[in-house]
Amino acid sequence: MASTHHPSSKIRPTARMADILRLEKSDIIILMALMLGVGLINLAVPITIQTFINTVTMGSLIKPLVIISFMLFVFLSLVGFLYALEFYVVELIQRRLFVRTAFNIAEKISMARLHMYERNNMVELVNRFFEVTTVQKSLGTLLTTGVATIFQGLTGSVLLIFYSVYFGVMAIIIIMVILFIVFVIGRRGEMTAISESHAKYSLAAWLETIARSLNTFRFSSGEGFAMQHVDVLSKHYLEKRQSHFRILFSQLIGGVFIYAVGGTTMLALGGVLVVTGEINLGQFVAAELIIFTVMASFLRFIGQLEYYYDLLAGLDKLGIIQDLPQERTNGSPVQITGPLKLELFEVCTEAASDRVITNDITFQLEAGRDIAILGADGSGKSKLAQVIVGLRQPVHGRVQLNNIDLNLLNIEAIRKHIVLLHKVEIIEASIRDNVKIWKPDTDIENISAVLEQLGLLDAITRLEHGAETKLHFSGAPLIRDQAKLLMIARAVVAQPALLLINELLDTLEQESLDKALAVLRNQPFTLVILTRSSAIANQCERVISLEAKYRRT
C-alpha cells in the first residue's frame, strides 16, 4: 500500500527562493529597472488625463489636445515595449532555472547514499522534478505581475499624498489592512500548501504503483483494492486542499472587502475635497484614477498569493531531492593503468538495522586474477559487493585497492575504473548506446566483436533496426538471458580495472552461462563473481564460501 508519508525538505522554501533570487540578481535588477520605468510612465498617464480634462474644460485650442493625445499614445506604447522586455527577461530566468535544476537533481541522484535507495522509491521521488514548471511559472508571475502590482500600489499611494494628505492617511490604513490579510490571515498558508502537495504526491505514488503492477490489480479483488486506496488518498488530498483553500478564500474575501470599502471611502473623500475647494475637478478625476488603480493593484496582489504559496510548495518538493544525503567526495586522486589488486581485511557487513553478518572476510586477489564468493541467500554477498565498491561502509575491517585503503581514495574517481553488475539495468535507448554507456568512444567494430563472442550478434542483427533498435527499460524486445548478456557486454566493452558480478549469472541458461564465463575469464581485468551456484564458483581460480552468522549490534 502506498505510504502517505514523504520526506520533508530541511531548508525553508523561503531560503531556497532567496538563493534563486541571488543567482538571478543581475537580471532581476534589470527587471526592477523596467518595472520602475513602467510605474513612472503609468503615473504620468493620470497626470496627462488631468491636463487633457483641464484643457477641454477651459475651451482651449485643438492643437494642445492633439499634442496631449500624442503624448498619451507615446506613454502607452512605451509601457507596452517595456512589458515585452520584462517578458523576455523572465523567459531567460525560467530557462536557466529549468536547466540548473535538472543538472543539480541529476548530480544529487547519482551521488545519493545507498540508504536513500533502500528507504525510498527513488523513481517516485524524482517525480518532484516536475515542480520546476510550477516554480518557473509562479516565480515568473511574481517577478512581473506581482512586483509590478506592489510597486504600482505603493507609488500610487505616495502620489495621492500630493493631492491631499487625507488620501495619504487612507492609503496607509489600507496598506496596514493588506499586511494583516497577508501575514495574519495567511500565516499558515505555506504549511497548508506544502501539506496539500504532500497529499498530491501520495496519490501519484499509488497510481504509479498500479501502473507498474501488471497482474496484481487485474485479478481477484485487486481492482477493488486499488480503487479503495485511490478513494482514501483522494479524500486525504481534498481535506488538505480544503484547508489551504480556506486561507486563500479568507484572504480573497478580505481583499474584496477592503477594495469595496476603501474605494468607496476614497471616492466620497474626493467628492468632499472638490466641494470644499481643496482640489479641482481635473485633480479629482486624476486622483480617482490613481485610487482605483491602487485598489485594483492591492486586490490583484492578494489574488496572486496562491502563486506565492505554490512557489514555496514547489521549492519544498525540489528541495527533497536537492537535500539527498551525498556520498563523500574527498579522498586522494587515483592513477590506474591496469587491473586492480583487491584486498579485504576482516570485513564484516551489516545485515539489518540491529544485526551484523560476522564473516570476518579476509582475502587477497592479485591484479588480473578471478575469484568466486559463494553463498546462499542472506549470506551477505550483496552487502559485501557494495562494501568493495564503496557504496556501503563495513561494520569493521577495511578494503584496499592497489595497497591503498578505499576510504582514502576519491570514490568518484575510483568508480571510473570499477564496475558492479547486479541486476539488469537497461536504459531506454538503442542497443548500441546501452553497450557503450560506460565507454562512449568505443567503435562499432569492438561492440560487434563482443556481442558475437557472447552469442548476441545474430539475434540483434535479425531485429528490424539491428543495433539501433531502441530497448524498453525491461529489455524488450530482448529476452531475459539476452538482456543479461547485454549487461555483460557493457562491462566487457568498458574494460574496467575491477569487475564485480553479483548473482547476475545465476539464472542464465547453460549455453548462455558458458559463453559469458568464457568471455569474462578471457579479459585482463580483475574479476569477482558473487554467486549462489557452486557450479559457477568452481569455474573460477579461487572460491571463498560465505556462511551467514549473525549477532546483535
N, C-alpha and C positions, 0 to 999 in steps of 0.2 A: 504494500500500500504506500502511495506517495506520501512523503512527510510534508507537513506544513511548516516545518522548521527550516529556516535558511540562515546561513552565516550572515553576520552583520559587518558593515564597514567600521573600521576602528577610528577613522578620521572623520570629523564632522563634514557633511556636504558643503557647508558654507566655506570651510577651509579649502576644500578642493576647488570651489568656484573662484576663490581668491587666487589660487595657483594658476588657473586658466587665464584669469584677467592679467596676472603678472606676465605670463608668457606672451600674451597678445597686446602688451602695453602700447607698443608703437602704433598699431592700427586702431586701438581704442582711443588713443589721443586724437588721431585723425577723425574718428567718428564723432568725438566730443566737439571738435572744431566745426565739423559740418553741421552738427545739431545746433551749435551756438549760432552759426550763420542763419540756419532755418528759423530759429527762435527770434532772432533780431529782426529778420525780414517779416515774420508773422506779426511782430509787434508794430511794424511800420504800416501794415495793412489797415488796422483800425484808424490810425492817425491820418492815413491817406483818405479813408472814407469820411472821417470827420471834416477834413479840408474840403472834400467834394461837396458834402452837405452844406457847409458854411457858404461855399461859392454859389451853390444853387439858390439858397435862401436869400442871398444878397442880390440876386438877379444879375450876376456878373456876365461877362462876355463868354462866348462859346470856346474861344481859344484856351483859356485856363482849364476848362473841363476836359478838352482833348488831351492836354498835357498831363493832367492828373490821371486820366484814364490810361494813358500810355505808361505812366509810372506804375500804376497798379498791375498792368499786364507784365511789365518787366519784373516786378517783385514776385508775382505768382509763377512766372516762368523760371526765375532763378531758384525759387523754392523747389520746383519740380526737378530741376537739374541736380540740386544738392541731395534730394531724396534718392535720385538714381545713383549718385556716387556712394551714398550710405549703403544702398542695396548691394553694390559691387564689393565694398569693403567687407561687409558682413559675410558675403559669399566666400571670400578668401579666408576669413577666420573659420568658417564652418568646414571648409575643405581641409585646412591644416589640423583642425580638431579631430576630424574623422581619421586621417592618416596617422596622426600621432597616437591616437587611442588604439588603433589597430596594431601598430608596431609594439606599443607598450604591452598590450594584452598578450600578443604572441610571445614576447620575451618572458613575461611573467608565467605563462602556462608552461613553456618549455623548460623553465628552470624551477618550477614549483617542487617543493619537497614531496617525497613519496607518500607520506602520511596523508597529504591532501587528496591524493588519488584513491587512497584506501577508505577515507571517511566521507568523500563526496562523489557525486556523479558529475565528473568534470565536463562531460558533454552538455549536460543540462545547465551547468554553471556558466558555460560560455554563452548561453542564450542572452545573458545580460549585456553582451556587446551591442545588441540591437538598441539598447537605451541610448547609444550615441546619437541616434537620429532624434530622439526626444531632446537630448541635451543641445544638439545643433539648433533645432527649431526654437526651443524655449529661450536659449541664450540669444539667438538672433533677434527674436521678437522683443526681448527685454532690452537689448542693446540699442534697438532702433525705436520702436513704438513706445516701449516702457520708459526709457530715459528721456525721450523727446516729450512724452506726456508729463513727466515730473518737471522737466525744465520749463515747458510751456506754462504749467500751472504756477510754478514759483515765480517766474519772471512776470507773468500776468498779474500775480498778486502784488509784486513790487510796483509795477506800473500803476496799479489802481491807487496807490498812496498819493501819486502826483495829481490825481483827480480830486481825491478827498481823503482825509485821514480816517474818516468813518469807514470808507471802503477797506482801508488797510487793517483796521481793527477787526472787521468782519472776516477778512481773508485769514488773519491769524487764528481766529476762533475755528474757522472751517478746517484749517491745517491741523489744529490740535485734535479735532474730532476724527480726521482721517488717520492720524497717528494712533488714536485709540482703536479704531477699526482694524488697523493693520497689526499692531503689536499686542493688544489685549484680547480682542475677539479672535484673532488669528494666532494666538500664542502656541496652540497645539497643531497648527497647520502642517508643519514639517513632519512631525511624528505621525500624524494620520495619513499623510501622503506616502510615507515610507511603508507604513503598515498595509495600506492598500496595494502597494507594489509587491510586497511580500506575498500577499494573498493571490495576486495575479500569477506570480511565478510558481506558486504551489499548484495551481490549476494547470498551468502549462506543463509542469513536470509530470503530472499524472497523465495528461494527454500524450506526452512523449512516451510514457510507459506503455500506454495502449498501442501506440504506433509501432513500437519495436517488439511487441509480443505477438507473433504471428498466430499462434494457436490458443493461447491462454484465454482470450476473451471471445473466441469464436464458438467454443463448445460448452456443453453443460450450462451452468449458471454464470459463466464468465461474463457475458454481456451485461447481465443484470447487476453483477458486482461492479463492473466498470461504470455503469450509469449511476448507480447508487453513490459511488465515490465522487463522480462529477457533480452530482446534486449537492453533496456535503460541501465540497470545495467552492462551488458556485455561491452557496448561501454564505459561506465564510467571506468570500470576496465582496458580496453585496453588503454585508454588515460593515466591513472596513470602508467600502466606498461610501456608504451612508454616513458614517462617522466623519469622513473627510468632507462630504458634500454639505453637511450641516454647517461646517465652518465657512465654506465658500458661500453658501446661501445667506448666512448671517451677515457676512461682510458685504455681499451684494445689496441686501436689504438696507443695511446701514448706509451704503453709498447712495442708493436711490433716495433715501430719506434726506440725507444732507444735501443732495442735488436739488430736491424739490424745495426744502425749507430754505436753504442758503440762496438759491436762485431767486425765489420769491422775495425774500428779505432784502436782497441786494437791489432788486428791481424797485421795490417800494421805497427803499432808501434813496435811490437815484431820483425817483419822482419827487420826493420831498426836497432834495437838494436843488432840483430845477425850479420848483415853486418858490423856494426861499432865495433863489438867485445866486447860489454858490457855484453852480455850473450852468453852462448854456445848453441848448438843445443838441448841438453838434457833439459836445463833450459827453452828454448823456447817452447818445446813440453809440459813440465810440466806447464809452465805459461799459455799457451793457453788452456790447460785442465781446469785450475782454472778459467780462464777468461770466458770461455763458460759455466762453471758450475755456476759462479756468475751471468752471464747474464740470464741464464735459470732460476735461483732462483728468480731473480727480476721479470721476466716475469710471473712465476708461482704465485708469491706474488700478482701481480696485478690481475691475473685471479681469485684469491681466495677472492678478495674484496667483491664479491657478497655474500659469506658465512658470511662475517662480517656484511654486511647490513641486511641479512636475520636474523642473530642473534639479531641485535638491534630491528628489527621489531617484532620478536617473543617475546623478552623480554617486549616490549611495550604492546603487546596484553596480555601476562600473568599478567603484571602489572595492567591492567584494573581491573582484578578480585582481585588481591592482595591488591589493594588500596580501595576496597569497604568500605565505612564508617561502622564502627562496633558499636554494642550495648555496653553500658557501662559494665565494668567488675568489678567495685569497689562495695563496699557495705558489710554489715555485713553478716557473715555466719548464716545459719539457722539450728535450731534443731526442726524438725517437726515429731511428733509421731502419730498424728491422724488427723481428719478432721480440716480444717481451718475455722476460723471466718473471715468473709468478711464485710468490712465497706466502704461505699462511702460517701464523704462529698462534696456536691455542685459541682459535676463533670460536666464540660462542654466539649464537644468534637468538633473537627474540622470537618466540612463537606466538605470544599473545600479550595483552597488557600486563598480565601478572605471572607469566611463565617464561622460562628460558630453556632453549634446547642446549643441553650440556654436552655437546660432542667434543669440544676442545680440539678442533680440526687443525692439524699441522701437516703441511706437505710443501715440497719444493718442486717446481716444474720448470725445467730448463727451457730457454727460448727455442721455439720451433718444434717442441715436443707436444704430445697429446696425452690427456688423462680423462678417465671417466669417473664421475662421482655417482655412485649407485645408492639409491634409497627409495623406500616406499613412500606413499603419500603421507605427508605430515612429518617427514624426517628432517625437513629444513632445507631442502635443495634450493627452492626458490629464494628463500631468505639469504642463503649463502651466496647465490649468484648476485643478488642485489648488493651484498656487502662487498664482493670482489670488485664490482664496477662503481662503487661509491654512492649508490642510491640509498643505502642504509648503513648506519653505524653498527658495528658489532657490540654485544654486551661487554665483552672484553676480548683481548687479543688484537692482532694487527695484521694488515695486508701490506705486502711490499711488491713493488713493480721495479724491476731492474735495481734491486737492493735499496730502494727508497720507499719510506713509509708513504702509503697512499694519502694519508691526511696532510702530508707536507707538500703534495703536488697540487697544481691548479686543476681542479676537477673538470672544468670545461675544456681545458686544453688536452688533458689525458684522454677524454672521451672521443676525441677526433681520431684516436688510434685504437679504440676498443669498441666492440660490437656485442650486444646481448640479444639473442633471438629467444623469445619465449612463446609467443603466440603469433598467429597470422595477423599482420597489420598492413592491410592494403590501402593505399591512397587512391582516391577516385581520379585516376589519370591513366595514361597509356601503359601498356606492359613495359615498354622500353623505359619510360620515366620511373616506373616502380623499381626496375632493376638498378638503375643508375643513380638513385636518390642519394646514396652515400658517396658517390664518386661521379659528379655531374659531367666531368670532362672525358669520361670513358667513351671509346668509339663503338660503333655498332658491330664491328667485327669481333671485338672482345666479348660483347654481350651475347652475340650469336654462338660463339665458341663455348661459353659457359652453359648456355641453355641447351646446347647439343650434348654436352657431357652429362647433363642431368636428365636427358631424355625428354626435354620440353620443346625443343625447336620444332619438331614435326607437328605437334599438336597446335602450337602457336601459328605456324605457317598456314595451317588449314583454316584458321579463322579468317573471316572476310577481310579484315584490315591488318592481319598479321600482328607484328609487334606494336603497331599503332592502335590496336584495339583498346578502348577505354574500359577499365575494370570497375565493377561495383565494389563498394567497401567490403562486401562479403567475399570477394574474389571472383565472382561470376563474370564471364562465362567459364572460368576455370573451375575444375572440380577440386575437392578438398586437398588431395595429395598434390595436385599441380600448384595450388596456391602455396602450400608449404615448401615445395621445391623452389618456387619463385622467391620465397624469403631467403632460402639458402643461396640462390643465385645472386641475390642482392648483396649478401655478405661476402661471397667469393669475389665478386667484381670489385667490392670496396677494398679488399686486401688489407684488413686491419692487422695490427700487431698482435692482438689478442681477441679470439672469438670464443664466446660462451654460448652454448645451445642448451636451453633448459626445457626438456621434455618435448621439444618440437618434433623429434624423430620418433617418439614412442608409438605413435598411431599410424605411421606410414606403412603402406603395403610393402611386402618383402622386396619386390623388384625396385620400387622407388627408394627404399631404405638402402639397398645395396649400392645403387648409383650415388646416392647422397654421401654415404660413408666413403666410397671410393674417391669422390671428388674432394671431400673435406680433408681426408688424410694425405692427399697429394699436394696440399698447399703449404707454403712456407710459414704461415702464421702459427702462433701458439694456440692450441685448441683444448677447450674444456667442455666435455659433454656431460650434462646432468640428466640422469635417466632413471626410470623405474625398471628398465629391461636389462637383465643380466646378459642377454644375447648381444645387445648393443654394446654394453660396457666391456665385454670380453674382447671386442674387436679393437679396443684402444691399447696403448702400450702399458698403461698402468690403470689400476682400479682402486678406488677408495670407497669403502662401504660406510654409509651413514645409518645409524640406529638412533631413533628419536628417544632421548632421555630428557625428561622434564623436571624442573624444580621451580618452586615458587620464588618470586623475586622478593 
